[in-house]
Amino acid sequence: MTLPALMGNFWGVMLSYVFLYPVLMSLLWMIGGVAFYFRYERHPHRIVSQPPERADYPLIAVLVPCFNEEANARDTIDALMDLRYPNFEVIAINDGSRDRTGEILDALADEYPQLRVIHNVKNQGKAVGLNTAALLTHAEILVGIDGDARLDPWCLHWLVRHFDVPEVGAVTGNPRVRTRSTLLGRIQVGEFSSIVGLIKRAQRSIGLIFTVAGVIAAFRRSALFEAGFWSPDKLTEDVDITWKLQLAGWEVRFEPRALCWILMPETLKGLWNQRLRWATGGAQVIFDYWSEIWQRPRMWPVFVEYSMSILWAFCMALLVVYRTADLVFYKHDLQSVPVLMLGWTGLLIGTTCLVQMLLSLWLDRPYDQGLLKNYFWMIWYPVIYWVLSATTAVAALPAALARRSGKRATWISPDRGISPDTNRANNKR
């Protein structure tokens, strides 16, 4: 066989993987999502405002790390004070903010007796803030949220019920995007259902979750103690603590009725920075816990899924480079690769994607009224998601390898969306 023929076969196999991997994973996610629905959601207690009654209501501490949150702190704390759960306290951590966050939190503490405020002189990062607050409460159940999040009034009711099972170490809630003033914002509304929510359901069906949502997650304090609490050097402390808990033998669950309304980027630059941080943090965790993952076969399914997604991203990038070189430099002298998204394969993947989106939006419709109205905007989602996923994954691996172990992950100020009632603003690691 000639070299051009071998190269043609090589690129053909790679192209097939680029097409078939999303289709295969989409089918697995849909099957897992439907299985989760029939096992956990299709019962009388599906209405968010009607959680099952409890015999007791253990103390819950809600931890709110804040950095430069003057635009959002009052909304977040006010929403917490509207919680229907009868036994909770709030600990807000002002992590060296350079704006009026500390002043606003102190004023809120005078207004609400359930609120305590911790002031860090210097920016120490979200993980340090969470660890500090966790050591200053007697509550066995801790709920970590972001400084811009708004919890649904019944959120704690739905989270606490899972801790009746002694093996449960953490429960992640269901983030809902509230920045919807642009096309990018509306697309992310669908993304959090068609990708994030559906994947969480599918992963829960097999008993493992890649990551809790850092913006809304509940933890058993004793489980955190056993796992070593949050790691200050991890870019994504939520991914890190999820793997630490599961590697320690604790169960991590997903609760779709524990709603939390969040702000997301509505500019491409803001979205890129956010997803690059997520991708780098995820790779950092995999590299750090590689040997432990290898020794625990129960963790392999999620690890294999992650590895296949990284392989897909690099294949996608190589095909784009190859095709560009073919068109620009070699004038089609290279063994040509068919143009992406043409023919029956493009039709198959496009149809599968739209079916996945429709199913996931249907599953989430009780929790987000009017969600199906965003289905029209989802036609733009595959292109944006593919490009963003591939490029951030490729950029994240060398960044994760180059990042020094032990280097403190401190806060930066991401894009928080463009809307009349929200500012672009300050927060996060």
HUDAGI-V665738 format. One record per pair of residues at least 4 apart in sequence whose C-alpha atoms are under 8 Angstrom apart, sorted by sequence separation. I is the first residue (numbers start at 1). J is the second residue. If there is no record, write none. Layout:
# HUDAGI-V665738
i=I j=J
i=I j=J
This chain:
# HUDAGI-V665738
i=1 j=5
i=2 j=6
i=3 j=7
i=4 j=8
i=5 j=9
i=6 j=10
i=7 j=11
i=8 j=12
i=9 j=13
i=10 j=14
i=11 j=15
i=12 j=16
i=13 j=17
i=14 j=18
i=15 j=19
i=16 j=20
i=17 j=21
i=18 j=22
i=19 j=23
i=20 j=24
i=21 j=25
i=22 j=26
i=23 j=27
i=24 j=28
i=25 j=29
i=26 j=30
i=27 j=31
i=28 j=32
i=29 j=33
i=30 j=34
i=31 j=35
i=32 j=36
i=33 j=37
i=34 j=38
i=35 j=39
i=36 j=40
i=37 j=41
i=38 j=42
i=41 j=45
i=42 j=46
i=46 j=50
i=47 j=51
i=69 j=73
i=70 j=74
i=72 j=76
i=73 j=77
i=74 j=78
i=75 j=79
i=76 j=80
i=77 j=81
i=78 j=82
i=79 j=83
i=97 j=101
i=100 j=104
i=101 j=105
i=102 j=106
i=103 j=107
i=104 j=108
i=105 j=109
i=106 j=110
i=107 j=111
i=108 j=112
i=109 j=113
i=120 j=124
i=124 j=128
i=125 j=129
i=126 j=130
i=127 j=131
i=128 j=132
i=129 j=133
i=130 j=134
i=131 j=135
i=132 j=136
i=133 j=137
i=145 j=149
i=151 j=155
i=154 j=158
i=155 j=159
i=156 j=160
i=157 j=161
i=158 j=162
i=159 j=163
i=160 j=164
i=180 j=184
i=181 j=185
i=182 j=186
i=183 j=187
i=184 j=188
i=185 j=189
i=186 j=190
i=187 j=191
i=188 j=192
i=189 j=193
i=190 j=194
i=191 j=195
i=192 j=196
i=193 j=197
i=194 j=198
i=195 j=199
i=196 j=200
i=197 j=201
i=198 j=202
i=199 j=203
i=200 j=204
i=201 j=205
i=202 j=206
i=203 j=207
i=204 j=208
i=212 j=216
i=213 j=217
i=219 j=223
i=220 j=224
i=221 j=225
i=222 j=226
i=223 j=227
i=224 j=228
i=225 j=229
i=236 j=240
i=237 j=241
i=238 j=242
i=239 j=243
i=240 j=244
i=241 j=245
i=242 j=246
i=243 j=247
i=244 j=248
i=245 j=249
i=246 j=250
i=266 j=270
i=267 j=271
i=268 j=272
i=269 j=273
i=270 j=274
i=271 j=275
i=272 j=276
i=273 j=277
i=274 j=278
i=275 j=279
i=276 j=280
i=277 j=281
i=278 j=282
i=279 j=283
i=280 j=284
i=281 j=285
i=282 j=286
i=283 j=287
i=284 j=288
i=285 j=289
i=286 j=290
i=289 j=293
i=290 j=294
i=291 j=295
i=292 j=296
i=293 j=297
i=296 j=300
i=299 j=303
i=300 j=304
i=301 j=305
i=302 j=306
i=303 j=307
i=304 j=308
i=305 j=309
i=306 j=310
i=307 j=311
i=308 j=312
i=309 j=313
i=310 j=314
i=311 j=315
i=312 j=316
i=313 j=317
i=314 j=318
i=315 j=319
i=316 j=320
i=317 j=321
i=318 j=322
i=319 j=323
i=320 j=324
i=321 j=325
i=322 j=326
i=323 j=327
i=324 j=328
i=325 j=329
i=326 j=330
i=327 j=331
i=330 j=334
i=332 j=336
i=338 j=342
i=341 j=345
i=342 j=346
i=343 j=347
i=344 j=348
i=345 j=349
i=346 j=350
i=347 j=351
i=348 j=352
i=349 j=353
i=350 j=354
i=351 j=355
i=352 j=356
i=353 j=357
i=354 j=358
i=355 j=359
i=356 j=360
i=357 j=361
i=358 j=362
i=359 j=363
i=360 j=364
i=361 j=365
i=364 j=368
i=365 j=369
i=370 j=374
i=371 j=375
i=374 j=378
i=375 j=379
i=377 j=381
i=378 j=382
i=380 j=384
i=381 j=385
i=382 j=386
i=383 j=387
i=384 j=388
i=385 j=389
i=386 j=390
i=387 j=391
i=388 j=392
i=389 j=393
i=390 j=394
i=391 j=395
i=392 j=396
i=393 j=397
i=394 j=398
i=395 j=399
i=396 j=400
i=397 j=401
i=398 j=402
i=399 j=403
i=403 j=407
i=418 j=422
i=419 j=423
i=1 j=6
i=36 j=41
i=37 j=42
i=41 j=46
i=45 j=50
i=97 j=102
i=109 j=114
i=124 j=129
i=163 j=168
i=180 j=185
i=181 j=186
i=191 j=196
i=192 j=197
i=193 j=198
i=203 j=208
i=204 j=209
i=212 j=217
i=219 j=224
i=224 j=229
i=232 j=237
i=245 j=250
i=246 j=251
i=265 j=270
i=266 j=271
i=324 j=329
i=325 j=330
i=326 j=331
i=327 j=332
i=341 j=346
i=342 j=347
i=365 j=370
i=417 j=422
i=418 j=423
i=45 j=51
i=109 j=115
i=162 j=168
i=163 j=169
i=179 j=185
i=180 j=186
i=203 j=209
i=224 j=230
i=231 j=237
i=234 j=240
i=245 j=251
i=246 j=252
i=265 j=271
i=293 j=299
i=294 j=300
i=326 j=332
i=340 j=346
i=341 j=347
i=365 j=371
i=416 j=422
i=417 j=423
i=418 j=424
i=45 j=52
i=66 j=73
i=94 j=101
i=108 j=115
i=109 j=116
i=179 j=186
i=203 j=210
i=230 j=237
i=245 j=252
i=264 j=271
i=293 j=300
i=326 j=333
i=364 j=371
i=365 j=372
i=416 j=423
i=417 j=424
i=94 j=102
i=109 j=117
i=134 j=142
i=177 j=185
i=326 j=334
i=416 j=424
i=162 j=171
i=180 j=189
i=200 j=209
i=231 j=240
i=265 j=274
i=415 j=424
i=416 j=425
i=80 j=90
i=230 j=240
i=231 j=241
i=242 j=252
i=293 j=303
i=326 j=336
i=361 j=371
i=362 j=372
i=414 j=424
i=415 j=425
i=416 j=426
i=94 j=105
i=106 j=117
i=177 j=188
i=178 j=189
i=230 j=241
i=361 j=372
i=414 j=425
i=415 j=426
i=105 j=117
i=159 j=171
i=177 j=189
i=229 j=241
i=413 j=425
i=414 j=426
i=92 j=105
i=159 j=172
i=176 j=189
i=323 j=336
i=413 j=426
i=414 j=427
i=130 j=144
i=159 j=173
i=227 j=241
i=323 j=337
i=358 j=372
i=361 j=375
i=412 j=426
i=413 j=427
i=414 j=428
i=118 j=133
i=177 j=192
i=412 j=427
i=413 j=428
i=176 j=192
i=411 j=427
i=412 j=428
i=413 j=429
i=102 j=119
i=175 j=192
i=227 j=244
i=358 j=375
i=411 j=428
i=412 j=429
i=227 j=245
i=357 j=375
i=411 j=429
i=141 j=160
i=410 j=429
i=409 j=429
i=224 j=245
i=227 j=248
i=357 j=378
i=223 j=245
i=226 j=248
i=92 j=115
i=94 j=117
i=96 j=119
i=174 j=197
i=214 j=237
i=90 j=114
i=91 j=115
i=92 j=116
i=93 j=117
i=94 j=118
i=95 j=119
i=96 j=120
i=214 j=238
i=354 j=378
i=89 j=114
i=90 j=115
i=91 j=116
i=92 j=117
i=93 j=118
i=94 j=119
i=95 j=120
i=96 j=121
i=97 j=122
i=213 j=238
i=354 j=379
i=62 j=88
i=64 j=90
i=66 j=92
i=88 j=114
i=89 j=115
i=90 j=116
i=91 j=117
i=92 j=118
i=93 j=119
i=94 j=120
i=95 j=121
i=96 j=122
i=97 j=123
i=212 j=238
i=60 j=87
i=61 j=88
i=62 j=89
i=63 j=90
i=64 j=91
i=65 j=92
i=66 j=93
i=67 j=94
i=91 j=118
i=93 j=120
i=95 j=122
i=96 j=123
i=211 j=238
i=212 j=239
i=223 j=250
i=57 j=85
i=59 j=87
i=60 j=88
i=61 j=89
i=62 j=90
i=63 j=91
i=64 j=92
i=65 j=93
i=66 j=94
i=67 j=95
i=69 j=97
i=73 j=101
i=95 j=123
i=96 j=124
i=211 j=239
i=57 j=86
i=58 j=87
i=59 j=88
i=60 j=89
i=61 j=90
i=62 j=91
i=63 j=92
i=64 j=93
i=65 j=94
i=66 j=95
i=67 j=96
i=68 j=97
i=70 j=99
i=95 j=124
i=210 j=239
i=211 j=240
i=353 j=382
i=57 j=87
i=59 j=89
i=61 j=91
i=63 j=93
i=65 j=95
i=67 j=97
i=68 j=98
i=69 j=99
i=70 j=100
i=74 j=104
i=95 j=125
i=212 j=242
i=66 j=97
i=67 j=98
i=68 j=99
i=69 j=100
i=70 j=101
i=73 j=104
i=74 j=105
i=77 j=108
i=81 j=112
i=95 j=126
i=211 j=242
i=68 j=100
i=69 j=101
i=73 j=105
i=210 j=242
i=211 j=243
i=350 j=382
i=68 j=101
i=209 j=242
i=210 j=243
i=67 j=101
i=70 j=104
i=74 j=108
i=95 j=129
i=66 j=101
i=93 j=129
i=93 j=130
i=175 j=213
i=208 j=246
i=173 j=212
i=174 j=213
i=93 j=133
i=172 j=212
i=173 j=213
i=175 j=215
i=212 j=252
i=92 j=133
i=171 j=212
i=172 j=213
i=175 j=216
i=236 j=277
i=91 j=133
i=174 j=216
i=212 j=254
i=235 j=277
i=236 j=278
i=239 j=281
i=240 j=282
i=243 j=285
i=173 j=216
i=208 j=251
i=209 j=252
i=235 j=278
i=239 j=282
i=172 j=216
i=173 j=217
i=207 j=251
i=208 j=252
i=209 j=253
i=216 j=260
i=237 j=281
i=172 j=217
i=173 j=218
i=207 j=252
i=208 j=253
i=215 j=260
i=235 j=280
i=236 j=281
i=240 j=285
i=247 j=292
i=171 j=217
i=172 j=218
i=207 j=253
i=235 j=281
i=236 j=282
i=239 j=285
i=247 j=293
i=170 j=217
i=171 j=218
i=215 j=262
i=234 j=281
i=170 j=218
i=171 j=219
i=170 j=219
i=204 j=253
i=235 j=284
i=247 j=296
i=169 j=219
i=170 j=220
i=204 j=254
i=234 j=284
i=169 j=220
i=234 j=285
i=168 j=220
i=247 j=299
i=201 j=254
i=246 j=299
i=169 j=223
i=200 j=254
i=169 j=224
i=67 j=123
i=163 j=220
i=160 j=218
i=159 j=218
i=197 j=256
i=66 j=126
i=65 j=126
i=65 j=129
i=65 j=130
i=64 j=130
i=149 j=215
i=63 j=130
i=83 j=151
i=85 j=153
i=146 j=214
i=83 j=152
i=84 j=153
i=85 j=154
i=145 j=214
i=146 j=215
i=63 j=133
i=80 j=150
i=83 j=153
i=84 j=154
i=144 j=214
i=145 j=215
i=146 j=216
i=63 j=134
i=76 j=147
i=79 j=150
i=80 j=151
i=82 j=153
i=83 j=154
i=85 j=156
i=144 j=215
i=145 j=216
i=76 j=148
i=79 j=151
i=83 j=155
i=85 j=157
i=144 j=216
i=145 j=217
i=170 j=242
i=75 j=148
i=76 j=149
i=79 j=152
i=80 j=153
i=83 j=156
i=143 j=216
i=144 j=217
i=317 j=390
i=73 j=147
i=76 j=150
i=79 j=153
i=143 j=217
i=144 j=218
i=316 j=390
i=317 j=391
i=72 j=147
i=73 j=148
i=75 j=150
i=76 j=151
i=143 j=218
i=170 j=245
i=61 j=137
i=72 j=148
i=142 j=218
i=143 j=219
i=169 j=245
i=188 j=264
i=313 j=389
i=314 j=390
i=141 j=218
i=142 j=219
i=313 j=390
i=317 j=394
i=61 j=139
i=69 j=147
i=141 j=219
i=142 j=220
i=312 j=390
i=313 j=391
i=60 j=139
i=63 j=142
i=69 j=148
i=141 j=220
i=142 j=221
i=185 j=264
i=314 j=393
i=59 j=139
i=60 j=140
i=61 j=141
i=62 j=142
i=63 j=143
i=64 j=144
i=65 j=145
i=66 j=146
i=67 j=147
i=140 j=220
i=141 j=221
i=170 j=250
i=172 j=252
i=174 j=254
i=185 j=265
i=310 j=390
i=313 j=393
i=314 j=394
i=58 j=139
i=59 j=140
i=60 j=141
i=61 j=142
i=62 j=143
i=63 j=144
i=64 j=145
i=65 j=146
i=66 j=147
i=140 j=221
i=169 j=250
i=170 j=251
i=171 j=252
i=172 j=253
i=173 j=254
i=174 j=255
i=185 j=266
i=313 j=394
i=58 j=140
i=59 j=141
i=60 j=142
i=61 j=143
i=62 j=144
i=63 j=145
i=64 j=146
i=65 j=147
i=139 j=221
i=140 j=222
i=168 j=250
i=169 j=251
i=170 j=252
i=171 j=253
i=172 j=254
i=173 j=255
i=174 j=256
i=184 j=266
i=58 j=141
i=60 j=143
i=62 j=145
i=64 j=147
i=167 j=250
i=168 j=251
i=169 j=252
i=170 j=253
i=171 j=254
i=172 j=255
i=173 j=256
i=174 j=257
i=176 j=259
i=178 j=261
i=179 j=262
i=184 j=267
i=310 j=393
i=167 j=251
i=168 j=252
i=171 j=255
i=173 j=257
i=174 j=258
i=175 j=259
i=176 j=260
i=177 j=261
i=178 j=262
i=179 j=263
i=182 j=266
i=184 j=268
i=310 j=394
i=168 j=253
i=173 j=258
i=174 j=259
i=175 j=260
i=176 j=261
i=177 j=262
i=178 j=263
i=179 j=264
i=173 j=259
i=174 j=260
i=175 j=261
i=176 j=262
i=177 j=263
i=178 j=264
i=179 j=265
i=134 j=221
i=173 j=260
i=175 j=262
i=177 j=264
i=179 j=266
i=162 j=253
i=208 j=299
i=210 j=302
i=209 j=302
i=208 j=302
i=159 j=255
i=158 j=255
i=131 j=229
i=131 j=230
i=158 j=257
i=159 j=258
i=203 j=302
i=130 j=230
i=158 j=258
i=157 j=258
i=128 j=230
i=155 j=257
i=156 j=258
i=51 j=154
i=127 j=230
i=128 j=231
i=155 j=258
i=127 j=231
i=128 j=232
i=154 j=258
i=155 j=259
i=49 j=154
i=127 j=232
i=155 j=260
i=48 j=154
i=51 j=157
i=126 j=232
i=152 j=258
i=51 j=158
i=125 j=232
i=152 j=259
i=151 j=259
i=152 j=260
i=259 j=367
i=151 j=260
i=152 j=261
i=127 j=237
i=150 j=260
i=151 j=261
i=257 j=367
i=126 j=237
i=149 j=260
i=150 j=261
i=256 j=367
i=149 j=261
i=150 j=262
i=149 j=262
i=275 j=388
i=279 j=392
i=280 j=393
i=283 j=396
i=148 j=262
i=149 j=263
i=275 j=389
i=279 j=393
i=283 j=397
i=287 j=401
i=148 j=263
i=280 j=395
i=272 j=388
i=276 j=392
i=280 j=396
i=284 j=400
i=275 j=392
i=276 j=393
i=279 j=396
i=280 j=397
i=283 j=400
i=284 j=401
i=276 j=395
i=277 j=396
i=280 j=399
i=281 j=400
i=272 j=392
i=276 j=396
i=280 j=400
i=274 j=414
i=273 j=414
i=270 j=414
i=271 j=415
i=270 j=415
i=270 j=416
i=267 j=415
i=265 j=414
i=266 j=415
i=265 j=415
i=266 j=416
i=267 j=417
i=264 j=415
i=265 j=416
i=266 j=417
i=264 j=416
i=265 j=417
i=266 j=418
i=263 j=416
i=264 j=417
i=265 j=418
i=263 j=417
i=194 j=356
i=198 j=360
i=194 j=357
i=197 j=360
i=37 j=201
i=193 j=357
i=194 j=358
i=33 j=198
i=36 j=201
i=194 j=359
i=195 j=360
i=32 j=198
i=33 j=199
i=36 j=202
i=194 j=360
i=35 j=202
i=190 j=357
i=193 j=360
i=194 j=361
i=197 j=364
i=30 j=198
i=33 j=201
i=36 j=204
i=193 j=361
i=29 j=198
i=32 j=201
i=33 j=202
i=36 j=205
i=29 j=199
i=32 j=202
i=35 j=205
i=31 j=202
i=32 j=203
i=190 j=361
i=193 j=364
i=29 j=201
i=30 j=202
i=33 j=205
i=233 j=405
i=29 j=202
i=32 j=205
i=233 j=406
i=28 j=202
i=32 j=206
i=232 j=406
i=233 j=407
i=234 j=408
i=235 j=409
i=233 j=408
i=234 j=409
i=232 j=408
i=233 j=409
i=232 j=409
i=190 j=371
i=189 j=371
i=190 j=374
i=189 j=374
i=190 j=375
i=187 j=374
i=186 j=374
i=190 j=378
i=187 j=377
i=191 j=381
i=186 j=377
i=187 j=378
i=176 j=368
i=187 j=380
i=183 j=377
i=187 j=381
i=235 j=429
i=48 j=257
i=47 j=257
i=48 j=258
i=46 j=257
i=185 j=417
i=182 j=418
i=181 j=418
i=179 j=417
i=181 j=419
i=179 j=418
i=180 j=419
i=179 j=419
i=147 j=427
i=146 j=428
i=125 j=408
i=126 j=409
i=124 j=408
i=125 j=409
i=126 j=410
i=124 j=409
i=125 j=410
i=126 j=411
i=124 j=410
i=125 j=411
i=123 j=410
i=124 j=411
i=123 j=411
i=21 j=312
i=18 j=312
i=17 j=312
i=18 j=315
i=17 j=315
i=18 j=316
i=15 j=315
i=14 j=315
i=15 j=316
i=126 j=428
i=126 j=429
i=15 j=319
i=125 j=429
i=14 j=319
i=11 j=319
i=47 j=366
i=48 j=367
i=15 j=337
i=12 j=337
i=23 j=348
i=27 j=352
i=11 j=337
i=19 j=345
i=23 j=349
i=26 j=352
i=30 j=356
i=37 j=363
i=8 j=335
i=19 j=346
i=22 j=349
i=26 j=353
i=33 j=360
i=7 j=335
i=8 j=336
i=8 j=337
i=20 j=349
i=23 j=352
i=27 j=356
i=30 j=359
i=4 j=334
i=5 j=335
i=19 j=349
i=23 j=353
i=26 j=356
i=30 j=360
i=4 j=335
i=67 j=411
i=72 j=422
i=71 j=422
i=71 j=423
i=71 j=425
i=69 j=425
i=68 j=425
i=69 j=426
i=68 j=426
i=69 j=427
i=67 j=426
i=68 j=427
i=67 j=427
i=66 j=427
i=67 j=428
i=66 j=428
